[in-house]
Amino acid sequence: MLDRMLDREEISRLVPHGDPMALIDRVVSADDRSILCTTNSHRRRDHPLLAADGSLHALAGSEYGAQAAAIHGALRSGKPMPPGMIVLLRDLSWSRRSLVDIAATLQVEATALHDGAAGLVYSFALSSAGERIVAGEVGIILK
């Protein structure tokens, strides 16, 4: 499905997220069933999901999973993804409380469980330097 990496500019044409909410920096690979992305946005001072105390709770990882799912859905359909809303988070687990103290790049993997005109359901996992940090399932209703 994908024969080369995609950068932030190319990703911005596929999903409705604009800065600063666009969290994925690069698509590394994608096939019909899954996508692998990378990002360093978890270290940005202007991160839109930062708490008042400067932490970025691991639950924010679900937004990374949802954005990877949206990018994958756009690649699969061949057209930009319409706006959507996260309506399901299931089987969430995390190994760290905050993402901001992770020095290395985050890898975001997402695998399609259901993909239709009305919405998407994906499993996802965030990892860094071989450590799984956040994992779960995310459901998105498309507008």
HELIX and SHEET records of a PDB file:
HELIX    1   1 ARG A    8  SER A   12  1                                   5    
HELIX    2   2 SER A   41  ARG A   43  5                                   3    
HELIX    3   3 ALA A   58  ALA A   60  5                                   3    
HELIX    4   4 GLY A   61  SER A   77  1                                  17    
SHEET    1   A 6 ARG A  26  ALA A  30  0                                        
SHEET    2   A 6 SER A  34  THR A  39 -1                                        
SHEET    3   A 6 LEU A 106  ASP A 115 -1                                        
SHEET    4   A 6 GLY A 119  SER A 128 -1                                        
SHEET    5   A 6 GLU A 131  LEU A 142 -1                                        
SHEET    6   A 6 GLY A  84  TRP A  94 -1                                        
END                                                                             
